[in-house]
């Protein structure tokens, strides 16, 4: 990755810490709109670290509004047109429910699956083209928020050559992801909850898998997902119980992970996956953590976006869409107003609070439905499937994967709805 300009003591409008989807899109948009921007990224070069690689149609609308949609297309994004829900509760795999995902957001089409690191790199290149300075291989980043209104925050860091630097921008955007590096430094702690664990692996060789169809379902103690990326490549995910968190640790973990796609609920018992998949990236395993900020995510001179500002359970698949919504909301304020005080970002905080409350609620529904295991959980899924078949309104939570949370009907976020859906409390 090349950089534009040098890192020096001159005036900088915005320092973005973190070069993922949220950080790189922010750097690109702000630079495109005339602000001076420095983006700091800890990786020396973008590599596959197994993170979000599926973006909902409403997230792609955000990418269009930010002007970064081309990074997805050029970065290998693949449109997925259908979603098939295979599951142990389906009597015949050939009758599993399939959803057309291209019809929810006009002008966007279906969700996209893509190699995360290639898209991030292209967004960073675009930021440089617009005049931003992108610094790779940064270490020891430390942010000190402004002591009082009118003061500037400080950003200290070490570059790959061992040189120490300090910048005094008007604003720091913390976008370091779930590690919450900047959030912790400005005093933001996170309340967390873990419902299950998950693992992911990028593979190739799935030439017998229909590349326009994504799959998910539950069998035994595994909730599986297949997200095609075109030309026989796909990202595979498995969610599993917390007590089994060492399932893929140690020697042979990759082989065990792939073998777990031998599933009776798939049309060919999963042979098109487990017998064909060749790893082309690392296997990562993680707790599926939902995070709730306990202090304001906007202070004098520093604000947080994306996962650093809190996130819903990953099973919902809305993390990247949220990151882009965060970025667009705060960047529009930065571009359109000279008032960068915490008060100016109250609309961002209000919209995010509303959005995340809905996503946390929706994620609790999805996790209970698909990421709980055993006979009782299977009976629950069977009952809910029957209810959804009889009453389309019962499927309302699934809209969160497709359309913005504010467009999902209100009744889908009530305790009454959850109790009626499960005949029990969530």
KANOR-V793049 format. One record per helix or strand of 2 or more residues. SS is the DSSP state (H for helix, E for strand). FROM is the first residue (numbers start at 1). LEN is the number of residues. If there is no record, write none. Layout:
SS;FROM;LEN + SS;FROM;LEN
This chain:
E;14;4 + H;21;12 + E;37;5 + E;54;2 + H;57;10 + H;69;6 + E;78;2 + E;82;4 + H;93;3 + E;97;4 + E;112;2 + H;116;14 + E;133;4 + E;139;6 + E;154;5 + E;164;4 + E;171;4 + H;177;3 + H;181;5 + E;190;15 + E;213;7 + E;222;9 + E;233;8 + H;242;3 + H;253;7 + H;271;4 + E;278;2 + E;284;10 + E;298;2 + E;302;3 + H;306;4 + H;314;3 + H;319;18 + H;342;29 + H;375;16 + H;392;10 + H;405;3 + H;410;4 + H;415;8
